Amino acid sequence: MTATTFASPAAAAVPGPNISLANVKAHLTQLQSIATANGGNRAHGQPGYLASVNWVRGRLDAVGYTTAVQSFSYGGATGYNLIADWPGGDTTNTVMVGSHLDSVTAGPGINDNGSGSAAILEVALEVARQGITPSRHLRFAWWGAEERGLIGSDFYVDSLSAAARANIEAYYNFDMVGSPNAGYFVYDGDNSDGTGAGPGPAGSAALEATLIEYFTSIGVPTEGTDFDGRSDYGPFIAAGIPAGGTFTGAEGRKTAAQATKWGGTSGTAFDVCYHRSCDTTANINDTALDRNADAIAYAVWNVAVSPPAPPATVYSDTFETATGWTTNPAGTDTATLGLWERGDPAATTSSGAKQLGTTVSGVNDLVTGRLAGASAGDYDVDGGTTTIQSPAITLPASGSLTLSFSWYLAHGSNSSSADSFSAAVVHSGGTTTLFTQAGAASNRNGAWATRTASLTPYAGQSVRILFRAVDASTASLVEAGVDDVRITQG
């Protein structure tokens, strides 16, 4: 697979079209009618599912897509995937957008997942209305038998040759985007939440960042959701293909904090009709559906249709040579061991990887106590705070400025939220924290992830980048690393 070079969110400048909520809801009404006419559902192996495939295919054929229906067998029944390619674009750099089209047998599946299916259908139709010529090839997919265990998408990925698989540069998945008690979740491509599965394949962080940029632009806060294998991104991730997407929640209950942030009812499921007969057209939050449809269009237009030119590099350090980073620059560090240094790290393990013995590039990185010692805790951070700061970097006075870096934080189950890894910018007005990952009283293994942050507010200034690792819990095991720091101008 070629290296993924999606634009950072700070450089994403294409607004994308406003997707008609009325049109998306009209598609949902059609899917409801199909279910009603076919025993109340659109499930795998039932007539309502094939009728759904044929209806969506007819809409796409009419506007110029090249469509194909891929059949497979599961559970004694024939299933179907619908694949639709828009003409044009670089087929060696294909962006796929997918949703599962099947319901459970209990009901019509209008939120799960008529909502995602209808939203990507309307985005596909908008591509045709505008007659766009994408820079990357654009492919839409509606999967069968997702409710039986990702059967259709798994069959599709397995059916691809190695070359065809390598040509898929990104996969966006949209499953349940109109939940009545909606949350605004974006798949955690960079593992910044540090829960569950690790980061997605390289490039997933950029797909996540593009969606977050859209929601930020309309003033809607988001939360990460783990790649937990519950939807059709699973086979793509397993094949090493970057993935992303949005989700408005299923049977999980909205917390009080989430209700304060997003509205809705705390202590109640995001979708009380999840996998039930009441998942009808009455089971849709119009606001969430509208926002998510527009977010899908924003992602498609920025990643596949009109991606901006690659940003210019302002500053880059891979730490293969000494470039003037300073440990304890303010003279206030309190850690007694595990201080930041540049070097070739030695691997340590304690209930999993703690200090990673591999870098993102080259042989050196910034690491807290690069030696291994006889046990994992010999050279970890002990006794407080350790910091390391870059040399002065003069930022351009114009353009969107983005900091990116690879990082990890690892700790044992004896950690707490008092422990942390953070990144900050030191500027003319003081020091501003850009990102913090707190520890927790649970085991967290080291895994490289990528983080971006905007430096545009500091344009024209001389700044320094500051990384901090903190062991403020009693006798906790804390390790951290940083590699490939870069500032770009878009």
N, C-alpha and C positions, 0 to 999 in steps of 0.2 A: 504494500500500500504506500502511496506517496505521502510525504509529510503533509500534515494538515496545516494550512496557513490562513484560517479564518480571521477576519478582522476582529480586533479587540472591541469591547463594547464602547470604549471612548471614541473609537474611530468610525463606528457604525453611523452613517449619516443618511441612509435611505429611509424615509418615513414609512413606506409601505402603504397599500390602499386601505381604506375603511371598508371592512367586510359587512355586508348588509345582514343585520340580525333577522330581518323579516325573511330573507331568502333562506338563511340557515334553519329557521323555524319551519319554513314551508317544507324543507327536506325532512325534518323530523315528523311533520304531519304525514308525509308520504310513507315513511317507515312505520309509523303507527298504523296506518291504513293497511299496509301489507301484513303486519302482524295480526290485526283484527280479522283479516280475511283468511288467515292461515293458522287457525287454532290458537291465536293469542300470543305467538312467539315468533322469533326469527332465529331459532337455535340450529346448531350443526345437525345435519341429517333431516331437518324438517323443511317443508316446502316454503315456509316464509323466508328462510335464509337464501335459497337460490333465487327467489323472487326479488329479494333485496339486491343481490349481486346484479341481476339482469337490469333492474331499474337504474342503479348507479352507472352501470356500463353504458346504457343507452344515453344518459346525459353526457357522458364523456365522449362517446363516439360522435355525437352530434356536433361537437365543437372542435374536433380535430385531434383528439388524443389517439394514440395507437394503443389499443387495449388488448389484453390477453387474460383469459381465465385459466388458472392452473388448478388442476384437480388432484386430490389425494384421498386416501382412504383412512378412516379412523373409526374404531368402534362399530364396524359393520356398516358404515355409511360413507357416502362420498362427500368430501368437503371441497371448498373452492376458495382460492385466493384471486382477487382481481388486481391486476397490475396495469397501470396507465402511464405511458411515457409521453411527455410533451416534446415535440420536435425541436432540435437545436441544442446547443450547449455542448461542452466537452464531455463526451461519454466516459472518458477515463477519470473524470472527476464528477461523479454522480451524487446528487443529494436526493435522498429518499424521505418521504413524509408518509407516515402510515397510521392506521387506526384499525381496530378489529370491528368487524361488521356484524358478528353473531351476537345473539342474546343467550341467556339461559332459558331453559324450557319453562320456567315459572312465569315469565312475562315478556313484554315486547322489547325491553332493553333500550329505552329511549335515552336515558342518561348513560347507561352502561350497555353498549357504547354508541348509540345513535348520535350522541352529542359530538364525539370526536369524529365520527364518520361524516356527519353532515357538515361540520366545520371545515374539514379538509376538502370535502367536495366543493364547497362554495369558494374556497381559496383556489382550487384547481380551475373552476369555471371563470374566476376573475383573471387568472393568468391568460386564459383563452380570450376573454373579452378585450384585454389590453394588447393581445397579439405580441407578447413580449418574446424577445430572443434571449434566453438566459445565458450567462457566461458559463455556468456549470450545468450539466444535464439534469433535468428535473423529472423525478419519477414519484408517482403517488401509488399507494397500496392499501387495499382493504382486505384484512386477514380473516380467514375462516378458523373456526374451532379454537379460538383463544380461550374460551370458557372451559374447554376440555384440557387445557394445559399448554397453551402457546403452540398448538399443533401446526397450524397453517404457516405461521412465520418461521417456525423451526424447519418445516419442509422446504420453504422457499430458500432459506439461507443454505441448507444442505444441498439443494439442487444446483447451486451456482458453482461454476468452475472456479479454480483459484484466481484466474485472471479477472473474471466477472466480479468476484467478491472484492478483489483489490481495487476495482474501479469505483466502489461505493465509498465515497469520502465521508459521508455523514448520514445518520438516520435519526429523524425526529419522530417521536411517538406521542400520540394524543389519545388518551383513554380516560373518559369521564371528565369533561370540561364544563359541565353545567350543573353540578351538584346543588341541590336546593339550599343547603346550609354551607355554602361554598367556602373553601380555603383556597389560597393561591400558592400552590406548591410547584417548584421547578426542580427537575431531577438534578441531584447533587454530583455533577460531573467531576468536580475537583476534590471531592471528599472533604470540603471545608467544615462540614458538620461533624466529621470524625465518628460517625455511627454506622453500624451495620457493615455493608460491603465497602470495599475500598473505592478509589476513583474509577471512573470509566476509562476506556482506552484513550490514548493521547488525542486531543482534539475535543473531547467531551466538555472540558472546562470552557472552551470558547463557545460551544453551542449553548451551554447554560448561561454564560454571560450575555449573549445576545438577547435571550428571553428576559433576563433580569433587567437589561437596559430598557426594554419596551415597558415593562411594568413600572419601572422607576419613572419613566417619562410621563406616565399618567397618574403618578402619585399613589400607586398600589404596592405596599410592601409584600415581599414574598418570603417563603421559607423553603429550605431544601427538603427534598424527599429522596430516600435512599433507593438505589438500584437494587431492589429486593427480589427481583425475578418474577414479579406478579403480572407483567405485561410484555408486549411484543418486542421491546428493546432487548430482552434477554438473549435471544439467539444472535443478534447483531453484536452485542458486547462480547459474547463468547467467541465470536469470530474476529475480534480485535477491531471492530468498526466503531468509531466514535458515535455516541448517542446522546440524545437530550429529549426534552419534552415538558409538558405541563400536566397537572392533575389537580382536581378540585376536591378530592376526598371521597372515601367510600364508607365502610362501616365504622371507621374510627370516630371517636367523639371529639368535638371541638372543645378546646380548653377555654378557660375564662380569658386568658391572655390573648388567644386567637380571636375570640369574640370581640374583645376591645379593639383589636387591630383591624379586623375585617368586617365586623358586624355579624349578625346571625345569633344563634342560641348556643350558649356554652352547655356542656354536658350532654349534648344531643349529637347523634351521628351526622356526619357531613351529608350522607344520603340515607335517610331512614327507609327508603324503598330499594336499597341495594339488593339485587338478586331476588326481587319480589314482584308480584303481579302489579303492584301500584307504580312500577317504573314506567310511567306513561308520559305523554306530553305535558301533563300537569306537574310532573316531577322535575322541572327545569328552572334554574335561576337565570333569568334573562340577562342580568347584568354580568354574571360570571361567563355565560356563554358568549356574549358580545365581546367582552374583553379578551377572552381566550382566542376567539376567531381572529381578532385583530392582531394578537400576539403571534399566531401562526403565520399570518400574512407578513408581518414584520420580519420574522425569522426567514421565511422563504425569500423575500425580496433582498434581504441583506446577505444571506449566505449563498443563494443560488442565482438570483436574477441580476443584481447590480452590486456585487461586493466592491467596496472601495479599493483603491490601489493599496498595496502593502505599505504600512507606515514606515517612516524613516527612523533609523536608529539614532538616538541622541547619546545613549550611554549603554555599555554592555560589559559585563564582567563574568567570566566563567571560572575564575579563581585558579587558573592554571599557572599564573605568575602573581607575584605580590604587587598590588596596585595602590597600596596606601590605606587599607582599612585599619581602623584603630580600635583595640579592645579597651573597654572602660574609659570612653572619651571624656566623661564628665567627672571621673574620679570618685563616683558614688556607688560602684558595684559592691555587693556584699557576699557574693558566692565565694566559697573557699576552694572548690574543685569544679572541674567540668567547664572551665572558662572557654569562651568562644576562641577559635583559632582557625587559620586556613591550613588545610592539609589533606592527606590521604587517609580517610577514616578507616578504622578497624571495626569489623562487625561485632556486635554483642547481642546476646539473646537472654531473655528471661520471660518465660511464658510467651515466646514469640520474639520477633525482631525488635530490638530497642535502638541501638545505634546501627544505622545502615552502613554496610561496608561497600556499598556501591554509590556512585554519584550519578547525576543526571547526564553530565557530559565530562569527558576527560577523567583525570584521576583525583583532582582536588575539589573540595567545597569548603564552605564555612561550617564548622561542626563544634559542638560543645564537648570538649575533651576527646580528641580523636583516638586516643589509645584504648585498647580493650581491657587490659588488666586480667586478673585471675577470675573476676566475676563481673557481671554486668554493671554493678553499682560502684566499681572502683574509680571510674573517671566520669561518672554522671554529674550533673549539676547538683551541688550541695550548698545549702546554707543561705540561699537568697537569690540575688539577681546578677546576671552577667549580660553585658551589652557589647555590640560591635558596630562601628559606624564607618560609612564610606568616606572617601575623600570628597571634597567639594565638587558639585556637579552644576554647571551653569545651564539652566533651562532656557529654551527658546522663548521669545516673547509672544508667539502666536501658535495657533493650532491646538488640537487636542493632545494632551500629554498623558501617557499611560505607563505606570510602573508594572512590571511583571516579574515574578520570581518563583522558583520551585522551593518547596519547604516540606518539612515534616516535624511533627511533635510526637514523641513516644513517652509513655509512662506506665508504671505498674498500677495495680489496683489499690496501692497505698497512697495514690495521689489524691488531689482534691481540686476544687475550682480555684484555690489560691495559687496553684501552679499554672503556668501559661507560656505560650510563645506569642510574640507580637512583632509587628512592623510599624515603623513610624517615619515621618519626614520631619527633619529639622530645617526650619525656614526662618525668614526674617522676623516673623511674629511669634516664634516659639517652636514647640514640638507638638505635632498632631499625629495621633495614632490612626493608622490606616486599616489595620486588621489585627484581631486578637483571637487566638484559639485557647480557651481555658482547658485545664485538666479536669478530671473527674475521678470519682472513686471506683474506677473500672479499668481494666487492662486496655491499653491502646497501643497497638503495634505501629512501628514506623512504616510509612508508605509515602513516597514522593507524590505531591500534588502541586498544582499551579494556582497562583493567586494573582489577580490584577487589581489595580487601584488607580484612580484618576489623580494626576498631579497638575491638572490644568489650573486649579486655583493659585498655583505657585509659579505660573509662567513668568519668565523674565528674571527670576530670582536665582541666587546661588543656594542650593540645598544640599543636604546630606541624608542618606538613608540609614536608619538605625534599626537593628534587629535586637530583640531582647528575649532571653529565656529566664524563667523564674521557677525556683524550687522553694516555695514558702510553706509547704506542708512538712510535717514531721517525718524525717527519714524516708522520703518518697524517692522513687527512681524516675528521673526526668532526663530525656535526651532530645536534642533538636539539631536540625541541619538546614542549610540554605545553599542553593546553587542557581546559576544562570540568571543573574539579576540584569534586567534590561529596562531602559526607558525609551519609548518610541513617541514620535510625533505624527499624528494623523491629519 
